Amino acid sequence: MKEREIRNPIGANMAFRREAFEIAGFFKTEFGRYGKKLLGSEETEFCLRLKKLKPNAKIVFDPTAVVYHRVHKNRCSLRYALKRAYYEGYSKAILSREFDLGVEKEYLRALIKNFLSSSLKLRFSKSFGITVVALSVGTGFISAKVFAKPLKDFKDKSL
């Protein structure tokens, strides 16, 4: 696999040139984890804002970059996966108020299509887990669409 341009990196392993921050500012504190809320997408929001301000900016994925990331035992449970999925949907709904997230919609469609075509081959427990996590993402997305404050009001971090 070779380097390729992407929309946004995964936050665990990314670097930006100083110019990116000079153009787009810093990461918004309205996004990200706090307390027991697993909100995310701060790197997505930053990259979308950067591309909006400088459309020819390039964000590149380098598959040779390595990151070692310890995963705590409590993150290896269905309960954590559901909570994380819920807040992923919630975060994306908040972002969708300001940005076009068509890529996520296309990806979700592809996942569902792939899942439906291969679900007979999967064990029931795996199929069930995938279904429940996807429903959790959808629930979070709908919850934020209905109940979340506008992005500009998130500074106090009380959702």
CNS distance restraints for C-alpha pairs under 8 A (distance, minus, plus):
assign (resid   1 and name CA) (resid  63 and name CA) 6.61 0.50 0.50
assign (resid   2 and name CA) (resid  62 and name CA) 6.90 0.50 0.50
assign (resid   2 and name CA) (resid  63 and name CA) 6.50 0.50 0.50
assign (resid   3 and name CA) (resid  60 and name CA) 6.57 0.50 0.50
assign (resid   3 and name CA) (resid  61 and name CA) 5.48 0.50 0.50
assign (resid   3 and name CA) (resid  62 and name CA) 4.69 0.50 0.50
assign (resid   3 and name CA) (resid  63 and name CA) 6.38 0.50 0.50
assign (resid   4 and name CA) (resid  60 and name CA) 5.52 0.50 0.50
assign (resid   4 and name CA) (resid  61 and name CA) 5.42 0.50 0.50
assign (resid   4 and name CA) (resid  62 and name CA) 7.03 0.50 0.50
assign (resid   5 and name CA) (resid  58 and name CA) 6.49 0.50 0.50
assign (resid   5 and name CA) (resid  59 and name CA) 5.56 0.50 0.50
assign (resid   5 and name CA) (resid  60 and name CA) 4.34 0.50 0.50
assign (resid   5 and name CA) (resid  61 and name CA) 6.08 0.50 0.50
assign (resid   6 and name CA) (resid  58 and name CA) 7.94 0.50 0.50
assign (resid   6 and name CA) (resid  59 and name CA) 5.67 0.50 0.50
assign (resid   6 and name CA) (resid  60 and name CA) 5.67 0.50 0.50
assign (resid   6 and name CA) (resid  61 and name CA) 6.26 0.50 0.50
assign (resid   7 and name CA) (resid  44 and name CA) 7.78 0.50 0.50
assign (resid   7 and name CA) (resid  47 and name CA) 6.88 0.50 0.50
assign (resid   7 and name CA) (resid  48 and name CA) 7.44 0.50 0.50
assign (resid   7 and name CA) (resid  59 and name CA) 6.49 0.50 0.50
assign (resid   8 and name CA) (resid  43 and name CA) 6.68 0.50 0.50
assign (resid   8 and name CA) (resid  44 and name CA) 5.50 0.50 0.50
assign (resid   8 and name CA) (resid  47 and name CA) 5.66 0.50 0.50
assign (resid   8 and name CA) (resid  48 and name CA) 7.70 0.50 0.50
assign (resid   8 and name CA) (resid  59 and name CA) 6.62 0.50 0.50
assign (resid   9 and name CA) (resid  13 and name CA) 7.55 0.50 0.50
assign (resid   9 and name CA) (resid  14 and name CA) 6.33 0.50 0.50
assign (resid   9 and name CA) (resid  43 and name CA) 6.98 0.50 0.50
assign (resid   9 and name CA) (resid  44 and name CA) 7.51 0.50 0.50
assign (resid   9 and name CA) (resid  59 and name CA) 7.75 0.50 0.50
assign (resid   9 and name CA) (resid  60 and name CA) 7.95 0.50 0.50
assign (resid   9 and name CA) (resid  61 and name CA) 6.89 0.50 0.50
assign (resid  10 and name CA) (resid  14 and name CA) 6.85 0.50 0.50
assign (resid  10 and name CA) (resid  43 and name CA) 7.18 0.50 0.50
assign (resid  11 and name CA) (resid  43 and name CA) 6.00 0.50 0.50
assign (resid  12 and name CA) (resid  67 and name CA) 7.50 0.50 0.50
assign (resid  12 and name CA) (resid  69 and name CA) 7.79 0.50 0.50
assign (resid  13 and name CA) (resid  66 and name CA) 7.90 0.50 0.50
assign (resid  13 and name CA) (resid  67 and name CA) 6.27 0.50 0.50
assign (resid  16 and name CA) (resid  20 and name CA) 6.38 0.50 0.50
assign (resid  16 and name CA) (resid  21 and name CA) 7.86 0.50 0.50
assign (resid  17 and name CA) (resid  21 and name CA) 7.47 0.50 0.50
assign (resid  18 and name CA) (resid  22 and name CA) 6.40 0.50 0.50
assign (resid  19 and name CA) (resid  23 and name CA) 6.15 0.50 0.50
assign (resid  20 and name CA) (resid  24 and name CA) 6.02 0.50 0.50
assign (resid  20 and name CA) (resid  25 and name CA) 7.58 0.50 0.50
assign (resid  20 and name CA) (resid  50 and name CA) 6.82 0.50 0.50
assign (resid  21 and name CA) (resid  25 and name CA) 4.60 0.50 0.50
assign (resid  21 and name CA) (resid  26 and name CA) 5.65 0.50 0.50
assign (resid  23 and name CA) (resid  50 and name CA) 6.89 0.50 0.50
assign (resid  23 and name CA) (resid  53 and name CA) 7.11 0.50 0.50
assign (resid  23 and name CA) (resid  54 and name CA) 7.63 0.50 0.50
assign (resid  24 and name CA) (resid  46 and name CA) 7.30 0.50 0.50
assign (resid  24 and name CA) (resid  49 and name CA) 6.34 0.50 0.50
assign (resid  24 and name CA) (resid  50 and name CA) 5.10 0.50 0.50
assign (resid  24 and name CA) (resid  53 and name CA) 6.87 0.50 0.50
assign (resid  26 and name CA) (resid  46 and name CA) 7.57 0.50 0.50
assign (resid  27 and name CA) (resid  42 and name CA) 6.39 0.50 0.50
assign (resid  27 and name CA) (resid  43 and name CA) 7.32 0.50 0.50
assign (resid  27 and name CA) (resid  45 and name CA) 7.94 0.50 0.50
assign (resid  27 and name CA) (resid  46 and name CA) 5.87 0.50 0.50
assign (resid  28 and name CA) (resid  42 and name CA) 6.78 0.50 0.50
assign (resid  28 and name CA) (resid  46 and name CA) 7.53 0.50 0.50
assign (resid  29 and name CA) (resid 155 and name CA) 7.05 0.50 0.50
assign (resid  30 and name CA) (resid 151 and name CA) 7.55 0.50 0.50
assign (resid  30 and name CA) (resid 154 and name CA) 5.36 0.50 0.50
assign (resid  30 and name CA) (resid 155 and name CA) 5.28 0.50 0.50
assign (resid  30 and name CA) (resid 156 and name CA) 7.84 0.50 0.50
assign (resid  30 and name CA) (resid 157 and name CA) 6.43 0.50 0.50
assign (resid  31 and name CA) (resid  39 and name CA) 6.43 0.50 0.50
assign (resid  31 and name CA) (resid  40 and name CA) 5.93 0.50 0.50
assign (resid  31 and name CA) (resid  41 and name CA) 6.68 0.50 0.50
assign (resid  31 and name CA) (resid  42 and name CA) 5.22 0.50 0.50
assign (resid  31 and name CA) (resid  91 and name CA) 7.90 0.50 0.50
assign (resid  32 and name CA) (resid  38 and name CA) 7.16 0.50 0.50
assign (resid  32 and name CA) (resid  39 and name CA) 5.06 0.50 0.50
assign (resid  32 and name CA) (resid  40 and name CA) 4.42 0.50 0.50
assign (resid  32 and name CA) (resid  41 and name CA) 6.76 0.50 0.50
assign (resid  32 and name CA) (resid  42 and name CA) 5.79 0.50 0.50
assign (resid  33 and name CA) (resid  37 and name CA) 6.03 0.50 0.50
assign (resid  33 and name CA) (resid  38 and name CA) 5.00 0.50 0.50
assign (resid  33 and name CA) (resid  39 and name CA) 5.12 0.50 0.50
assign (resid  33 and name CA) (resid  40 and name CA) 6.24 0.50 0.50
assign (resid  34 and name CA) (resid  38 and name CA) 6.92 0.50 0.50
assign (resid  34 and name CA) (resid  39 and name CA) 7.57 0.50 0.50
assign (resid  37 and name CA) (resid  87 and name CA) 7.23 0.50 0.50
assign (resid  38 and name CA) (resid  83 and name CA) 7.38 0.50 0.50
assign (resid  38 and name CA) (resid  84 and name CA) 5.96 0.50 0.50
assign (resid  38 and name CA) (resid  87 and name CA) 5.57 0.50 0.50
assign (resid  38 and name CA) (resid  88 and name CA) 7.70 0.50 0.50
assign (resid  39 and name CA) (resid  84 and name CA) 8.00 0.50 0.50
assign (resid  39 and name CA) (resid  87 and name CA) 5.19 0.50 0.50
assign (resid  39 and name CA) (resid  88 and name CA) 6.49 0.50 0.50
assign (resid  39 and name CA) (resid  90 and name CA) 7.29 0.50 0.50
assign (resid  39 and name CA) (resid  91 and name CA) 5.76 0.50 0.50
assign (resid  40 and name CA) (resid  87 and name CA) 7.31 0.50 0.50
assign (resid  40 and name CA) (resid  88 and name CA) 6.47 0.50 0.50
assign (resid  40 and name CA) (resid  91 and name CA) 6.01 0.50 0.50
assign (resid  41 and name CA) (resid  45 and name CA) 6.04 0.50 0.50
assign (resid  41 and name CA) (resid  88 and name CA) 7.63 0.50 0.50
assign (resid  41 and name CA) (resid  91 and name CA) 6.28 0.50 0.50
assign (resid  41 and name CA) (resid  92 and name CA) 7.23 0.50 0.50
assign (resid  42 and name CA) (resid  46 and name CA) 6.14 0.50 0.50
assign (resid  43 and name CA) (resid  47 and name CA) 6.13 0.50 0.50
assign (resid  44 and name CA) (resid  48 and name CA) 6.10 0.50 0.50
assign (resid  45 and name CA) (resid  49 and name CA) 6.06 0.50 0.50
assign (resid  45 and name CA) (resid  95 and name CA) 6.85 0.50 0.50
assign (resid  46 and name CA) (resid  50 and name CA) 6.08 0.50 0.50
assign (resid  47 and name CA) (resid  51 and name CA) 6.12 0.50 0.50
assign (resid  47 and name CA) (resid  59 and name CA) 7.89 0.50 0.50
assign (resid  48 and name CA) (resid  52 and name CA) 6.09 0.50 0.50
assign (resid  48 and name CA) (resid  99 and name CA) 7.28 0.50 0.50
assign (resid  49 and name CA) (resid  53 and name CA) 6.25 0.50 0.50
assign (resid  50 and name CA) (resid  54 and name CA) 5.85 0.50 0.50
assign (resid  50 and name CA) (resid  55 and name CA) 7.59 0.50 0.50
assign (resid  50 and name CA) (resid  57 and name CA) 7.34 0.50 0.50
assign (resid  51 and name CA) (resid  55 and name CA) 4.53 0.50 0.50
assign (resid  51 and name CA) (resid  56 and name CA) 7.05 0.50 0.50
assign (resid  51 and name CA) (resid  57 and name CA) 6.02 0.50 0.50
assign (resid  71 and name CA) (resid  75 and name CA) 6.65 0.50 0.50
assign (resid  71 and name CA) (resid  76 and name CA) 7.89 0.50 0.50
assign (resid  72 and name CA) (resid  76 and name CA) 7.43 0.50 0.50
assign (resid  73 and name CA) (resid  77 and name CA) 7.99 0.50 0.50
assign (resid  74 and name CA) (resid  80 and name CA) 7.09 0.50 0.50
assign (resid  75 and name CA) (resid  80 and name CA) 5.51 0.50 0.50
assign (resid  75 and name CA) (resid  81 and name CA) 7.17 0.50 0.50
assign (resid  76 and name CA) (resid  80 and name CA) 6.99 0.50 0.50
assign (resid  76 and name CA) (resid  81 and name CA) 7.58 0.50 0.50
assign (resid  77 and name CA) (resid  81 and name CA) 6.31 0.50 0.50
assign (resid  78 and name CA) (resid  82 and name CA) 6.04 0.50 0.50
assign (resid  78 and name CA) (resid 129 and name CA) 7.63 0.50 0.50
assign (resid  79 and name CA) (resid  83 and name CA) 6.30 0.50 0.50
assign (resid  80 and name CA) (resid  84 and name CA) 5.95 0.50 0.50
assign (resid  81 and name CA) (resid  85 and name CA) 5.91 0.50 0.50
assign (resid  81 and name CA) (resid 133 and name CA) 6.83 0.50 0.50
assign (resid  82 and name CA) (resid  86 and name CA) 6.03 0.50 0.50
assign (resid  82 and name CA) (resid 132 and name CA) 7.46 0.50 0.50
assign (resid  82 and name CA) (resid 133 and name CA) 5.42 0.50 0.50
assign (resid  82 and name CA) (resid 136 and name CA) 5.84 0.50 0.50
assign (resid  82 and name CA) (resid 137 and name CA) 7.88 0.50 0.50
assign (resid  83 and name CA) (resid  87 and name CA) 6.34 0.50 0.50
assign (resid  83 and name CA) (resid 136 and name CA) 7.56 0.50 0.50
assign (resid  84 and name CA) (resid  88 and name CA) 6.09 0.50 0.50
assign (resid  85 and name CA) (resid  89 and name CA) 6.32 0.50 0.50
assign (resid  85 and name CA) (resid 133 and name CA) 6.04 0.50 0.50
assign (resid  85 and name CA) (resid 134 and name CA) 7.30 0.50 0.50
assign (resid  85 and name CA) (resid 136 and name CA) 5.65 0.50 0.50
assign (resid  85 and name CA) (resid 137 and name CA) 4.73 0.50 0.50
assign (resid  85 and name CA) (resid 140 and name CA) 7.57 0.50 0.50
assign (resid  86 and name CA) (resid  90 and name CA) 6.22 0.50 0.50
assign (resid  86 and name CA) (resid 133 and name CA) 7.96 0.50 0.50
assign (resid  86 and name CA) (resid 136 and name CA) 4.76 0.50 0.50
assign (resid  86 and name CA) (resid 137 and name CA) 4.48 0.50 0.50
assign (resid  86 and name CA) (resid 138 and name CA) 7.21 0.50 0.50
assign (resid  86 and name CA) (resid 139 and name CA) 6.34 0.50 0.50
assign (resid  86 and name CA) (resid 140 and name CA) 4.30 0.50 0.50
assign (resid  86 and name CA) (resid 141 and name CA) 7.35 0.50 0.50
assign (resid  87 and name CA) (resid  91 and name CA) 5.88 0.50 0.50
assign (resid  87 and name CA) (resid 137 and name CA) 7.09 0.50 0.50
assign (resid  87 and name CA) (resid 140 and name CA) 5.77 0.50 0.50
assign (resid  87 and name CA) (resid 141 and name CA) 7.95 0.50 0.50
assign (resid  88 and name CA) (resid  92 and name CA) 6.19 0.50 0.50
assign (resid  88 and name CA) (resid 137 and name CA) 6.18 0.50 0.50
assign (resid  88 and name CA) (resid 140 and name CA) 7.13 0.50 0.50
assign (resid  88 and name CA) (resid 141 and name CA) 7.78 0.50 0.50
assign (resid  89 and name CA) (resid  93 and name CA) 6.19 0.50 0.50
assign (resid  89 and name CA) (resid 136 and name CA) 7.64 0.50 0.50
assign (resid  89 and name CA) (resid 137 and name CA) 4.34 0.50 0.50
assign (resid  89 and name CA) (resid 138 and name CA) 5.94 0.50 0.50
assign (resid  89 and name CA) (resid 139 and name CA) 7.15 0.50 0.50
assign (resid  89 and name CA) (resid 140 and name CA) 4.61 0.50 0.50
assign (resid  89 and name CA) (resid 141 and name CA) 4.14 0.50 0.50
assign (resid  89 and name CA) (resid 142 and name CA) 7.84 0.50 0.50
assign (resid  90 and name CA) (resid  94 and name CA) 6.46 0.50 0.50
assign (resid  90 and name CA) (resid 137 and name CA) 7.40 0.50 0.50
assign (resid  90 and name CA) (resid 139 and name CA) 7.98 0.50 0.50
assign (resid  90 and name CA) (resid 140 and name CA) 4.35 0.50 0.50
assign (resid  90 and name CA) (resid 141 and name CA) 4.41 0.50 0.50
assign (resid  90 and name CA) (resid 142 and name CA) 7.40 0.50 0.50
assign (resid  90 and name CA) (resid 143 and name CA) 6.76 0.50 0.50
assign (resid  90 and name CA) (resid 144 and name CA) 5.08 0.50 0.50
assign (resid  90 and name CA) (resid 145 and name CA) 7.89 0.50 0.50
assign (resid  91 and name CA) (resid  95 and name CA) 6.31 0.50 0.50
assign (resid  91 and name CA) (resid 141 and name CA) 7.34 0.50 0.50
assign (resid  91 and name CA) (resid 144 and name CA) 7.70 0.50 0.50
assign (resid  92 and name CA) (resid  96 and name CA) 5.99 0.50 0.50
assign (resid  92 and name CA) (resid 101 and name CA) 7.91 0.50 0.50
assign (resid  92 and name CA) (resid 141 and name CA) 6.64 0.50 0.50
assign (resid  93 and name CA) (resid  97 and name CA) 6.81 0.50 0.50
assign (resid  93 and name CA) (resid 141 and name CA) 5.02 0.50 0.50
assign (resid  93 and name CA) (resid 142 and name CA) 7.41 0.50 0.50
assign (resid  93 and name CA) (resid 144 and name CA) 5.85 0.50 0.50
assign (resid  93 and name CA) (resid 145 and name CA) 5.92 0.50 0.50
assign (resid  94 and name CA) (resid  98 and name CA) 7.70 0.50 0.50
assign (resid  94 and name CA) (resid 144 and name CA) 6.56 0.50 0.50
assign (resid  94 and name CA) (resid 145 and name CA) 7.25 0.50 0.50
assign (resid  94 and name CA) (resid 148 and name CA) 7.43 0.50 0.50
assign (resid  94 and name CA) (resid 150 and name CA) 7.64 0.50 0.50
assign (resid  94 and name CA) (resid 151 and name CA) 6.71 0.50 0.50
assign (resid  95 and name CA) (resid  99 and name CA) 5.94 0.50 0.50
assign (resid  95 and name CA) (resid 101 and name CA) 7.84 0.50 0.50
assign (resid  96 and name CA) (resid 100 and name CA) 5.94 0.50 0.50
assign (resid  96 and name CA) (resid 101 and name CA) 5.97 0.50 0.50
assign (resid  97 and name CA) (resid 151 and name CA) 8.00 0.50 0.50
assign (resid 101 and name CA) (resid 105 and name CA) 6.83 0.50 0.50
assign (resid 102 and name CA) (resid 106 and name CA) 6.22 0.50 0.50
assign (resid 103 and name CA) (resid 107 and name CA) 6.08 0.50 0.50
assign (resid 104 and name CA) (resid 108 and name CA) 6.02 0.50 0.50
assign (resid 105 and name CA) (resid 109 and name CA) 6.20 0.50 0.50
assign (resid 106 and name CA) (resid 110 and name CA) 6.22 0.50 0.50
assign (resid 107 and name CA) (resid 111 and name CA) 6.09 0.50 0.50
assign (resid 108 and name CA) (resid 112 and name CA) 6.12 0.50 0.50
assign (resid 109 and name CA) (resid 113 and name CA) 6.08 0.50 0.50
assign (resid 110 and name CA) (resid 114 and name CA) 5.93 0.50 0.50
assign (resid 111 and name CA) (resid 115 and name CA) 5.83 0.50 0.50
assign (resid 112 and name CA) (resid 116 and name CA) 5.98 0.50 0.50
assign (resid 113 and name CA) (resid 117 and name CA) 6.18 0.50 0.50
assign (resid 114 and name CA) (resid 118 and name CA) 6.11 0.50 0.50
assign (resid 115 and name CA) (resid 119 and name CA) 5.42 0.50 0.50
assign (resid 116 and name CA) (resid 120 and name CA) 7.91 0.50 0.50
assign (resid 118 and name CA) (resid 122 and name CA) 6.66 0.50 0.50
assign (resid 119 and name CA) (resid 123 and name CA) 7.87 0.50 0.50
assign (resid 119 and name CA) (resid 127 and name CA) 6.21 0.50 0.50
assign (resid 122 and name CA) (resid 126 and name CA) 6.32 0.50 0.50
assign (resid 122 and name CA) (resid 127 and name CA) 6.11 0.50 0.50
assign (resid 123 and name CA) (resid 127 and name CA) 6.29 0.50 0.50
assign (resid 124 and name CA) (resid 128 and name CA) 5.93 0.50 0.50
assign (resid 125 and name CA) (resid 129 and name CA) 6.05 0.50 0.50
assign (resid 126 and name CA) (resid 130 and name CA) 6.19 0.50 0.50
assign (resid 127 and name CA) (resid 131 and name CA) 6.16 0.50 0.50
assign (resid 128 and name CA) (resid 132 and name CA) 6.08 0.50 0.50
assign (resid 129 and name CA) (resid 133 and name CA) 6.10 0.50 0.50
assign (resid 130 and name CA) (resid 134 and name CA) 6.12 0.50 0.50
assign (resid 131 and name CA) (resid 135 and name CA) 6.16 0.50 0.50
assign (resid 132 and name CA) (resid 136 and name CA) 6.15 0.50 0.50
assign (resid 133 and name CA) (resid 137 and name CA) 6.37 0.50 0.50
assign (resid 134 and name CA) (resid 138 and name CA) 6.36 0.50 0.50
assign (resid 135 and name CA) (resid 139 and name CA) 6.08 0.50 0.50
assign (resid 136 and name CA) (resid 140 and name CA) 6.20 0.50 0.50
assign (resid 137 and name CA) (resid 141 and name CA) 6.18 0.50 0.50
assign (resid 138 and name CA) (resid 142 and name CA) 6.14 0.50 0.50
assign (resid 139 and name CA) (resid 143 and name CA) 5.99 0.50 0.50
assign (resid 140 and name CA) (resid 144 and name CA) 6.19 0.50 0.50
assign (resid 141 and name CA) (resid 145 and name CA) 6.25 0.50 0.50
assign (resid 142 and name CA) (resid 146 and name CA) 6.20 0.50 0.50
assign (resid 143 and name CA) (resid 147 and name CA) 5.73 0.50 0.50
assign (resid 143 and name CA) (resid 148 and name CA) 7.27 0.50 0.50
assign (resid 144 and name CA) (resid 148 and name CA) 4.57 0.50 0.50
assign (resid 148 and name CA) (resid 159 and name CA) 6.59 0.50 0.50
assign (resid 149 and name CA) (resid 153 and name CA) 6.10 0.50 0.50
assign (resid 149 and name CA) (resid 154 and name CA) 6.75 0.50 0.50
assign (resid 149 and name CA) (resid 159 and name CA) 7.27 0.50 0.50
assign (resid 150 and name CA) (resid 154 and name CA) 6.98 0.50 0.50
assign (resid 154 and name CA) (resid 158 and name CA) 7.03 0.50 0.50
assign (resid 154 and name CA) (resid 159 and name CA) 7.39 0.50 0.50
